[in-house]
Amino acid sequence: MTLPTSGPISTDQILNELRIATPGRNYPLSTTDADVLALAGKSAGQSVKIPDDFWGKSVTPPTSPVPVAEAYGDTARANSSTGDGVVSCYPVAVRRGGVPPYTNFWEFTSNPGGFTLSNPTATSPTVSKAYTKNSNGSFRALLKYTLTDSIGQKATVSGVIADLAWDGNQ
């Protein structure tokens, strides 16, 4: 939003403009406040004249903070006594900050069980392992999650656990 280029400007209009940069900004407003001075294009100690110093002025929204990511592992167990099958778990990522849209990317950093990773660009991929009837197995894989926002800022979480087990003796 930009303030009018001529005519009267109310303190409500100035406050609403300042809220672009500081959403919680509220009254009281003073012509000596740093944000009011900055909007008027003045330095500390300079006098501010309403409306003249505010005509056509606008606040530049702040750049978004660096993205933050959290990632949580998952565990799954299966009974192989009923036949061949697949056991799957679903790690999940939580993200905030940054500039949407986001790109997600999951990858294995350790995979001794030969798990399969499906949907690696989702916030919750699928980690799975096929098993045969009456077989037993238990493996742990480690994953890394990388979040990239639309301006290239990244957040990475390593050591996300995917535990899969199956047992034919149940």
PyMOL commands that set and color helices and strands:
alter all, ss='L'
color gray80, all
select helices_A, chain A and resi 11-18+34-40+52-54+80-82
alter helices_A, ss='H'
color red, helices_A
select strands_A, chain A and resi 68-72+74-79+85-89+92-96+103-110+116-118+126-131+137-148+154-167
alter strands_A, ss='S'
color yellow, strands_A
deselect
rebuild
show_as cartoon
